[in-house]
Amino acid sequence: MSSSRNNDETKAKLNLETSRIRWHELQTYYARGQVVRVGKALDLLDVACELTADNRALFEQWLATGDVGDVSPDLARAWYDRNAELWAVVVAPWVLVQDRAEPSDAAVH
């Protein structure tokens, strides 16, 4: 069994579980600290796949560069105010979200 085939199968499964969701519907998960922000530079499914594979080294790199991380209170407020529609995929217990509508995350820091 090749790992790239397993990766493709995992990605295909996660793709079926990916959908758009409004930020207001994610409030409970955000309050529990279970929402993970994925920056636009990354592919949401790639990140979900690496999380599923428990690839800590890559995640630590993404955290260090800010490509993956917590949703800051300011960003959460901005998403709440416009009830942002985000792309989301669940990799229990985490909900990975990506905002593809905003031109830049930097505007909300």
C-alpha positions as a Python dict, from the first residue, in 0.01 Angstrom:
ca = {
    (1, 'M'): (0, 0, 0),
    (2, 'S'): (159, 328, -106),
    (3, 'S'): (144, 631, 119),
    (4, 'S'): (58, 859, -175),
    (5, 'R'): (-244, 640, -251),
    (6, 'N'): (-349, 657, 113),
    (7, 'N'): (-299, 1034, 99),
    (8, 'D'): (-518, 1055, -214),
    (9, 'E'): (-789, 843, -49),
    (10, 'T'): (-781, 1057, 265),
    (11, 'K'): (-798, 1373, 56),
    (12, 'A'): (-1094, 1240, -146),
    (13, 'K'): (-1279, 1151, 175),
    (14, 'L'): (-1207, 1491, 331),
    (15, 'N'): (-1317, 1665, 11),
    (16, 'L'): (-1662, 1508, 51),
    (17, 'E'): (-1676, 1646, 407),
    (18, 'T'): (-1571, 1999, 310),
    (19, 'S'): (-1842, 2261, 286),
    (20, 'R'): (-1916, 2629, 327),
    (21, 'I'): (-2052, 2736, 662),
    (22, 'R'): (-2141, 3070, 820),
    (23, 'W'): (-1927, 3190, 1112),
    (24, 'H'): (-2232, 3223, 1339),
    (25, 'E'): (-2280, 2845, 1310),
    (26, 'L'): (-1923, 2789, 1433),
    (27, 'Q'): (-1950, 2991, 1755),
    (28, 'T'): (-1977, 2688, 1983),
    (29, 'Y'): (-1663, 2534, 1834),
    (30, 'Y'): (-1479, 2866, 1852),
    (31, 'A'): (-1575, 2904, 2221),
    (32, 'R'): (-1428, 2557, 2287),
    (33, 'G'): (-1104, 2651, 2111),
    (34, 'Q'): (-1157, 2393, 1839),
    (35, 'V'): (-1144, 2621, 1532),
    (36, 'V'): (-818, 2632, 1340),
    (37, 'R'): (-760, 2908, 1083),
    (38, 'V'): (-594, 2806, 757),
    (39, 'G'): (-441, 3090, 556),
    (40, 'K'): (-513, 3138, 189),
    (41, 'A'): (-158, 3040, 92),
    (42, 'L'): (-239, 2679, 184),
    (43, 'D'): (-484, 2428, 42),
    (44, 'L'): (-748, 2347, 306),
    (45, 'L'): (-756, 1979, 207),
    (46, 'D'): (-377, 1948, 220),
    (47, 'V'): (-379, 2087, 575),
    (48, 'A'): (-663, 1855, 679),
    (49, 'C'): (-482, 1559, 526),
    (50, 'E'): (-158, 1641, 711),
    (51, 'L'): (-353, 1682, 1037),
    (52, 'T'): (-512, 1342, 981),
    (53, 'A'): (-163, 1197, 924),
    (54, 'D'): (-39, 1369, 1245),
    (55, 'N'): (243, 1544, 1059),
    (56, 'R'): (367, 1752, 1352),
    (57, 'A'): (682, 1885, 1186),
    (58, 'L'): (486, 2039, 902),
    (59, 'F'): (221, 2177, 1139),
    (60, 'E'): (487, 2338, 1357),
    (61, 'Q'): (631, 2500, 1044),
    (62, 'W'): (287, 2633, 942),
    (63, 'L'): (225, 2763, 1295),
    (64, 'A'): (563, 2937, 1295),
    (65, 'T'): (492, 3110, 963),
    (66, 'G'): (135, 3198, 1065),
    (67, 'D'): (-17, 2999, 777),
    (68, 'V'): (-215, 2796, 1033),
    (69, 'G'): (-324, 2907, 1377),
    (70, 'D'): (-590, 3021, 1616),
    (71, 'V'): (-863, 3259, 1514),
    (72, 'S'): (-772, 3588, 1683),
    (73, 'P'): (-1048, 3773, 1872),
    (74, 'D'): (-1028, 4058, 1617),
    (75, 'L'): (-1066, 3821, 1325),
    (76, 'A'): (-1349, 3637, 1502),
    (77, 'R'): (-1526, 3969, 1556),
    (78, 'A'): (-1481, 4070, 1191),
    (79, 'W'): (-1615, 3733, 1075),
    (80, 'Y'): (-1904, 3761, 1321),
    (81, 'D'): (-1994, 4114, 1207),
    (82, 'R'): (-2029, 4004, 846),
    (83, 'N'): (-2136, 3646, 931),
    (84, 'A'): (-1856, 3532, 703),
    (85, 'E'): (-1906, 3229, 486),
    (86, 'L'): (-1601, 3008, 534),
    (87, 'W'): (-1483, 2682, 387),
    (88, 'A'): (-1463, 2423, 662),
    (89, 'V'): (-1365, 2063, 715),
    (90, 'V'): (-1378, 1866, 1039),
    (91, 'V'): (-1081, 1662, 1156),
    (92, 'A'): (-1215, 1579, 1500),
    (93, 'P'): (-1192, 1747, 1740),
    (94, 'W'): (-1078, 2035, 1515),
    (95, 'V'): (-1273, 2240, 1264),
    (96, 'L'): (-1038, 2382, 1002),
    (97, 'V'): (-1168, 2701, 840),
    (98, 'Q'): (-1051, 2912, 552),
    (99, 'D'): (-1184, 3250, 445),
    (100, 'R'): (-1148, 3285, 70),
    (101, 'A'): (-1353, 3606, 49),
    (102, 'E'): (-1122, 3853, 223),
    (103, 'P'): (-835, 3992, 13),
    (104, 'S'): (-595, 3968, 308),
    (105, 'D'): (-600, 3841, 665),
    (106, 'A'): (-348, 4113, 751),
    (107, 'A'): (-620, 4380, 740),
    (108, 'V'): (-779, 4241, 1057),
    (109, 'H'): (-477, 4223, 1290),
}
